Protein backbone atom coordinates (compact mmCIF):
# COMPACT_ATOMS: atom_id res chain seq x y z
CA UNK A 1 0.00 0.00 0.00
CA UNK A 2 1.41 3.30 -1.06
CA UNK A 3 1.26 6.51 1.00
CA UNK A 4 -1.09 8.09 -1.55
CA UNK A 5 -3.57 5.28 -1.04
CA UNK A 6 -3.53 5.54 2.76
CA UNK A 7 -3.77 9.35 2.80
CA UNK A 8 -6.54 9.20 0.19
CA UNK A 9 -8.62 6.78 2.27
CA UNK A 10 -8.16 9.01 5.30
CA UNK A 11 -9.30 12.08 3.38
CA UNK A 12 -12.33 10.24 2.03
CA UNK A 13 -13.35 9.20 5.54
CA UNK A 14 -12.67 12.64 7.04
CA UNK A 15 -14.46 14.44 4.21
CA UNK A 16 -17.51 12.20 4.37
CA UNK A 17 -17.88 12.83 8.08
CA UNK A 18 -17.42 16.59 7.62
CA UNK A 19 -20.12 16.71 4.93
CA UNK A 20 -22.57 14.58 6.91
CA UNK A 21 -22.19 16.48 10.17
CA UNK A 22 -21.20 20.00 9.15
CA UNK A 23 -21.79 22.66 11.80
CA UNK A 24 -23.49 25.31 9.63
CA UNK A 25 -25.89 23.22 7.54
CA UNK A 26 -26.01 25.44 4.49
CA UNK A 27 -25.37 24.37 0.93
CA UNK A 28 -22.19 26.37 0.42
CA UNK A 29 -20.47 24.75 3.42
CA UNK A 30 -21.40 21.29 2.18
CA UNK A 31 -20.15 22.13 -1.30
CA UNK A 32 -16.80 23.24 0.08
CA UNK A 33 -16.61 20.16 2.32
CA UNK A 34 -17.23 17.90 -0.68
CA UNK A 35 -13.86 18.90 -2.08
CA UNK A 36 -12.10 17.04 0.75
CA UNK A 37 -13.32 13.54 -0.20
CA UNK A 38 -12.88 14.41 -3.88
CA UNK A 39 -9.20 15.08 -3.24
CA UNK A 40 -8.99 11.82 -1.29
CA UNK A 41 -10.55 9.96 -4.21
CA UNK A 42 -8.00 11.54 -6.54
CA UNK A 43 -5.16 10.30 -4.32
CA UNK A 44 -6.60 6.79 -4.25
CA UNK A 45 -6.92 6.76 -8.03
CA UNK A 46 -3.40 8.16 -8.40
CA UNK A 47 -2.05 5.14 -6.59
CA UNK A 48 -3.36 2.96 -9.44
CA UNK A 49 -2.99 4.88 -12.70
CA UNK A 50 -2.11 8.56 -13.14
CA UNK A 51 -3.77 9.41 -16.46
CA UNK A 52 -7.00 7.60 -15.65
CA UNK A 53 -7.13 9.32 -12.25
CA UNK A 54 -6.64 12.81 -13.61
CA UNK A 55 -9.15 12.44 -16.45
CA UNK A 56 -11.79 10.94 -14.14
CA UNK A 57 -11.25 13.57 -11.46
CA UNK A 58 -11.52 16.48 -13.89
CA UNK A 59 -14.67 15.08 -15.50
CA UNK A 60 -16.45 14.27 -12.25
CA UNK A 61 -15.44 17.50 -10.50
CA UNK A 62 -16.65 19.61 -13.42
CA UNK A 63 -20.03 17.92 -13.71
CA UNK A 64 -20.67 17.76 -9.98
CA UNK A 65 -19.75 21.42 -9.48
CA UNK A 66 -22.27 22.48 -12.13
CA UNK A 67 -24.96 20.35 -10.49
CA UNK A 68 -24.25 21.66 -6.98
CA UNK A 69 -24.19 25.29 -8.10
CA UNK A 70 -27.52 24.77 -9.87
CA UNK A 71 -29.05 23.23 -6.74
CA UNK A 72 -27.71 26.04 -4.55
CA UNK A 73 -29.13 28.61 -6.97
CA UNK A 74 -32.57 27.00 -6.95
CA UNK A 75 -32.62 26.69 -3.16
CA UNK A 76 -31.57 30.34 -2.82
CA UNK A 77 -34.30 31.53 -5.20
CA UNK A 78 -37.03 29.74 -3.26
CA UNK A 79 -36.18 31.31 0.10
mmCIF file of the C-alpha atoms, coordinates in Angstrom:
data_MODEL
# 
_entry.id   MODEL 
# 
loop_
_atom_site.group_PDB 
_atom_site.id 
_atom_site.type_symbol 
_atom_site.label_atom_id 
_atom_site.label_alt_id 
_atom_site.label_comp_id 
_atom_site.label_asym_id 
_atom_site.label_entity_id 
_atom_site.label_seq_id 
_atom_site.pdbx_PDB_ins_code 
_atom_site.Cartn_x 
_atom_site.Cartn_y 
_atom_site.Cartn_z 
_atom_site.occupancy 
_atom_site.B_iso_or_equiv 
_atom_site.pdbx_formal_charge 
_atom_site.auth_seq_id 
_atom_site.auth_comp_id 
_atom_site.auth_asym_id 
_atom_site.auth_atom_id 
_atom_site.pdbx_PDB_model_num 
ATOM 1  C CA . UNK A 1 1  ? 0.000   0.000  0.000   1.00 0.00 ? 1  UNK A CA 1 
ATOM 2  C CA . UNK A 1 2  ? 1.409   3.304  -1.062  1.00 0.00 ? 2  UNK A CA 1 
ATOM 3  C CA . UNK A 1 3  ? 1.261   6.507  0.999   1.00 0.00 ? 3  UNK A CA 1 
ATOM 4  C CA . UNK A 1 4  ? -1.086  8.090  -1.553  1.00 0.00 ? 4  UNK A CA 1 
ATOM 5  C CA . UNK A 1 5  ? -3.570  5.278  -1.036  1.00 0.00 ? 5  UNK A CA 1 
ATOM 6  C CA . UNK A 1 6  ? -3.533  5.540  2.765   1.00 0.00 ? 6  UNK A CA 1 
ATOM 7  C CA . UNK A 1 7  ? -3.773  9.346  2.801   1.00 0.00 ? 7  UNK A CA 1 
ATOM 8  C CA . UNK A 1 8  ? -6.544  9.196  0.193   1.00 0.00 ? 8  UNK A CA 1 
ATOM 9  C CA . UNK A 1 9  ? -8.622  6.779  2.269   1.00 0.00 ? 9  UNK A CA 1 
ATOM 10 C CA . UNK A 1 10 ? -8.157  9.008  5.295   1.00 0.00 ? 10 UNK A CA 1 
ATOM 11 C CA . UNK A 1 11 ? -9.300  12.085 3.378   1.00 0.00 ? 11 UNK A CA 1 
ATOM 12 C CA . UNK A 1 12 ? -12.332 10.236 2.030   1.00 0.00 ? 12 UNK A CA 1 
ATOM 13 C CA . UNK A 1 13 ? -13.347 9.197  5.537   1.00 0.00 ? 13 UNK A CA 1 
ATOM 14 C CA . UNK A 1 14 ? -12.665 12.637 7.039   1.00 0.00 ? 14 UNK A CA 1 
ATOM 15 C CA . UNK A 1 15 ? -14.464 14.437 4.213   1.00 0.00 ? 15 UNK A CA 1 
ATOM 16 C CA . UNK A 1 16 ? -17.507 12.201 4.369   1.00 0.00 ? 16 UNK A CA 1 
ATOM 17 C CA . UNK A 1 17 ? -17.876 12.826 8.082   1.00 0.00 ? 17 UNK A CA 1 
ATOM 18 C CA . UNK A 1 18 ? -17.418 16.587 7.619   1.00 0.00 ? 18 UNK A CA 1 
ATOM 19 C CA . UNK A 1 19 ? -20.125 16.706 4.934   1.00 0.00 ? 19 UNK A CA 1 
ATOM 20 C CA . UNK A 1 20 ? -22.570 14.579 6.910   1.00 0.00 ? 20 UNK A CA 1 
ATOM 21 C CA . UNK A 1 21 ? -22.192 16.484 10.166  1.00 0.00 ? 21 UNK A CA 1 
ATOM 22 C CA . UNK A 1 22 ? -21.200 20.002 9.155   1.00 0.00 ? 22 UNK A CA 1 
ATOM 23 C CA . UNK A 1 23 ? -21.791 22.663 11.804  1.00 0.00 ? 23 UNK A CA 1 
ATOM 24 C CA . UNK A 1 24 ? -23.491 25.314 9.631   1.00 0.00 ? 24 UNK A CA 1 
ATOM 25 C CA . UNK A 1 25 ? -25.887 23.220 7.540   1.00 0.00 ? 25 UNK A CA 1 
ATOM 26 C CA . UNK A 1 26 ? -26.014 25.438 4.486   1.00 0.00 ? 26 UNK A CA 1 
ATOM 27 C CA . UNK A 1 27 ? -25.366 24.371 0.929   1.00 0.00 ? 27 UNK A CA 1 
ATOM 28 C CA . UNK A 1 28 ? -22.186 26.367 0.419   1.00 0.00 ? 28 UNK A CA 1 
ATOM 29 C CA . UNK A 1 29 ? -20.470 24.752 3.415   1.00 0.00 ? 29 UNK A CA 1 
ATOM 30 C CA . UNK A 1 30 ? -21.404 21.288 2.181   1.00 0.00 ? 30 UNK A CA 1 
ATOM 31 C CA . UNK A 1 31 ? -20.154 22.129 -1.304  1.00 0.00 ? 31 UNK A CA 1 
ATOM 32 C CA . UNK A 1 32 ? -16.799 23.245 0.076   1.00 0.00 ? 32 UNK A CA 1 
ATOM 33 C CA . UNK A 1 33 ? -16.608 20.164 2.324   1.00 0.00 ? 33 UNK A CA 1 
ATOM 34 C CA . UNK A 1 34 ? -17.227 17.902 -0.681  1.00 0.00 ? 34 UNK A CA 1 
ATOM 35 C CA . UNK A 1 35 ? -13.864 18.895 -2.083  1.00 0.00 ? 35 UNK A CA 1 
ATOM 36 C CA . UNK A 1 36 ? -12.099 17.040 0.753   1.00 0.00 ? 36 UNK A CA 1 
ATOM 37 C CA . UNK A 1 37 ? -13.323 13.540 -0.197  1.00 0.00 ? 37 UNK A CA 1 
ATOM 38 C CA . UNK A 1 38 ? -12.880 14.409 -3.878  1.00 0.00 ? 38 UNK A CA 1 
ATOM 39 C CA . UNK A 1 39 ? -9.198  15.076 -3.244  1.00 0.00 ? 39 UNK A CA 1 
ATOM 40 C CA . UNK A 1 40 ? -8.986  11.821 -1.294  1.00 0.00 ? 40 UNK A CA 1 
ATOM 41 C CA . UNK A 1 41 ? -10.552 9.961  -4.209  1.00 0.00 ? 41 UNK A CA 1 
ATOM 42 C CA . UNK A 1 42 ? -8.001  11.537 -6.536  1.00 0.00 ? 42 UNK A CA 1 
ATOM 43 C CA . UNK A 1 43 ? -5.156  10.300 -4.324  1.00 0.00 ? 43 UNK A CA 1 
ATOM 44 C CA . UNK A 1 44 ? -6.602  6.785  -4.246  1.00 0.00 ? 44 UNK A CA 1 
ATOM 45 C CA . UNK A 1 45 ? -6.923  6.764  -8.031  1.00 0.00 ? 45 UNK A CA 1 
ATOM 46 C CA . UNK A 1 46 ? -3.402  8.164  -8.403  1.00 0.00 ? 46 UNK A CA 1 
ATOM 47 C CA . UNK A 1 47 ? -2.047  5.137  -6.592  1.00 0.00 ? 47 UNK A CA 1 
ATOM 48 C CA . UNK A 1 48 ? -3.359  2.963  -9.439  1.00 0.00 ? 48 UNK A CA 1 
ATOM 49 C CA . UNK A 1 49 ? -2.986  4.885  -12.704 1.00 0.00 ? 49 UNK A CA 1 
ATOM 50 C CA . UNK A 1 50 ? -2.114  8.558  -13.143 1.00 0.00 ? 50 UNK A CA 1 
ATOM 51 C CA . UNK A 1 51 ? -3.771  9.413  -16.460 1.00 0.00 ? 51 UNK A CA 1 
ATOM 52 C CA . UNK A 1 52 ? -7.005  7.602  -15.646 1.00 0.00 ? 52 UNK A CA 1 
ATOM 53 C CA . UNK A 1 53 ? -7.129  9.316  -12.254 1.00 0.00 ? 53 UNK A CA 1 
ATOM 54 C CA . UNK A 1 54 ? -6.643  12.809 -13.610 1.00 0.00 ? 54 UNK A CA 1 
ATOM 55 C CA . UNK A 1 55 ? -9.153  12.436 -16.452 1.00 0.00 ? 55 UNK A CA 1 
ATOM 56 C CA . UNK A 1 56 ? -11.788 10.943 -14.144 1.00 0.00 ? 56 UNK A CA 1 
ATOM 57 C CA . UNK A 1 57 ? -11.251 13.570 -11.459 1.00 0.00 ? 57 UNK A CA 1 
ATOM 58 C CA . UNK A 1 58 ? -11.519 16.485 -13.889 1.00 0.00 ? 58 UNK A CA 1 
ATOM 59 C CA . UNK A 1 59 ? -14.673 15.079 -15.504 1.00 0.00 ? 59 UNK A CA 1 
ATOM 60 C CA . UNK A 1 60 ? -16.452 14.272 -12.250 1.00 0.00 ? 60 UNK A CA 1 
ATOM 61 C CA . UNK A 1 61 ? -15.437 17.496 -10.503 1.00 0.00 ? 61 UNK A CA 1 
ATOM 62 C CA . UNK A 1 62 ? -16.654 19.613 -13.417 1.00 0.00 ? 62 UNK A CA 1 
ATOM 63 C CA . UNK A 1 63 ? -20.029 17.917 -13.712 1.00 0.00 ? 63 UNK A CA 1 
ATOM 64 C CA . UNK A 1 64 ? -20.670 17.761 -9.983  1.00 0.00 ? 64 UNK A CA 1 
ATOM 65 C CA . UNK A 1 65 ? -19.753 21.420 -9.477  1.00 0.00 ? 65 UNK A CA 1 
ATOM 66 C CA . UNK A 1 66 ? -22.269 22.479 -12.134 1.00 0.00 ? 66 UNK A CA 1 
ATOM 67 C CA . UNK A 1 67 ? -24.961 20.346 -10.486 1.00 0.00 ? 67 UNK A CA 1 
ATOM 68 C CA . UNK A 1 68 ? -24.251 21.659 -6.984  1.00 0.00 ? 68 UNK A CA 1 
ATOM 69 C CA . UNK A 1 69 ? -24.194 25.287 -8.102  1.00 0.00 ? 69 UNK A CA 1 
ATOM 70 C CA . UNK A 1 70 ? -27.523 24.767 -9.871  1.00 0.00 ? 70 UNK A CA 1 
ATOM 71 C CA . UNK A 1 71 ? -29.055 23.229 -6.737  1.00 0.00 ? 71 UNK A CA 1 
ATOM 72 C CA . UNK A 1 72 ? -27.708 26.039 -4.552  1.00 0.00 ? 72 UNK A CA 1 
ATOM 73 C CA . UNK A 1 73 ? -29.129 28.611 -6.971  1.00 0.00 ? 73 UNK A CA 1 
ATOM 74 C CA . UNK A 1 74 ? -32.573 27.001 -6.952  1.00 0.00 ? 74 UNK A CA 1 
ATOM 75 C CA . UNK A 1 75 ? -32.617 26.695 -3.158  1.00 0.00 ? 75 UNK A CA 1 
ATOM 76 C CA . UNK A 1 76 ? -31.572 30.344 -2.821  1.00 0.00 ? 76 UNK A CA 1 
ATOM 77 C CA . UNK A 1 77 ? -34.302 31.529 -5.199  1.00 0.00 ? 77 UNK A CA 1 
ATOM 78 C CA . UNK A 1 78 ? -37.028 29.738 -3.256  1.00 0.00 ? 78 UNK A CA 1 
ATOM 79 C CA . UNK A 1 79 ? -36.184 31.307 0.098   1.00 0.00 ? 79 UNK A CA 1 
# 
